[in-house]
Amino acid sequence: MKKYDYLIVGSGLFGSIFAYEATKRGKKCLVIEKRNHIGGNIYCENVEGINVHKYGAHIFHTSNKKVWEYVNNLAEFNNYINSPVANYRGELYNLPFNMNTFYQLWKVKTPAEAKAKIEEQLSEININEPKNLEEQAIKLIGRDVYEKLVKGYTEKQWGKRATELPAFIIKRLPVRFTFDNNYFNDRYQGIPIGGYNTIINRLLDGIEVKLNTDFFKDREHFESLADKIVFTGMIDEFYEYKFGELEYRSLRFEDEVLDEENHQGNAVVNYTEFEIPYTRIIEHKHFEYGNQEKTVITREYPAIWEKGKEPYYPINNEKNNSIYSKYKELAEKETNIIFGGRLAEYKYYDMHNVIEKALECIEKEF
């Protein structure tokens, strides 16, 4: 008899939900986490009474009622609506592209005028088959919106010029002909009151967790502890990179405590010109309508990923997808290993996607 029914590698949303649901069903779980805290990328750190999203802005949104009810059983949510602002060379624009954006760009006041302006710009270009991201974006929304709000931000995010990026990265760009600044179209949206730690603490309450514990440092030992493993790390690392390394983009964060009550008036301001090295500034107190005397801002810098750095965004181009398909084939043959989450499935998931996948996995397993 092994000591545990499940060894769960990683304490992010997928791993924590699996541990919670398995424990409810009478199973014994051990969660190991290589960081010094639980919660993966949704972890919040309290600074000056403000819940700082340590690994970038996390705004919960979903149209799946089952998922919304599930998270609301774990924490109470506020009614935060994501309405980012873009700063281009000191000019401010609303995102996503909507009637406010078009008024700021062209002083047009009606949807008909905005559509006519976009059509006029599209008629001036002659791009039938876009050869790169730049041509694809210009074909979708014209040169003005592209130059000010897409080009620089995208080049910083990917670390390449837009003319070097494949067209498929931007298959569509959201354009709204309404004065609605809500970034998401989902039915439900908000931030857990007290930050995301409230959810993870609830999920892992009473479950054995070992922090600062790297599965790969003593793999044989950990594999001997449980009947099954739930693995939420990098799938190529699990298989010792036998088909090659998968690629990611990484991020670097610079936090700053400011002796002022309100720095930018919004939780998220994107900086869309290429010359400014960060992509956005997050002011965390606005996620929870804070009125603390000080404020905390975070500048978010895209970074080249290399081993040892935190992988954030899978680069789902043809080359990487081909490598991943080989790992996936191996994973599907496993009988005592479950792979789940963004890194194990090499897919960009939002939080609601991870929860959906975890609940599907639980249903299948039990």
Secondary structure, DSSP 8 states (H G I E B T S, - for coil): --SEEEEEE--SHHHHHHHHHHHHTT--EEEE-SSSSSSGGG-EEEETTEEEETTS---EEES-HHHHHHHHHHS-B-------EEEETTEEEESSB-HHHHHHHH---SHHHHHHHHHHHHHT---SS--SHHHHHHHHHHHHHIIIIIHHHHHHHHTS-GGGS-GGG-S---B-SSS---S---SEEE-BTT-THHHHHHHTTTSEEESS--GGGGHHHHHTTEEEEEE-S-HHHHTTTTT----EEEEEEEEEEESSS-SSSSSEEEE-STTSS-SEEEEGGGGGT---SSEEEEEEEEEE--TTS---EE--SHHHHHHHHHHHHHHHH-SSEEE-STTTTTS---HHHHHHHHHHHHHHH-
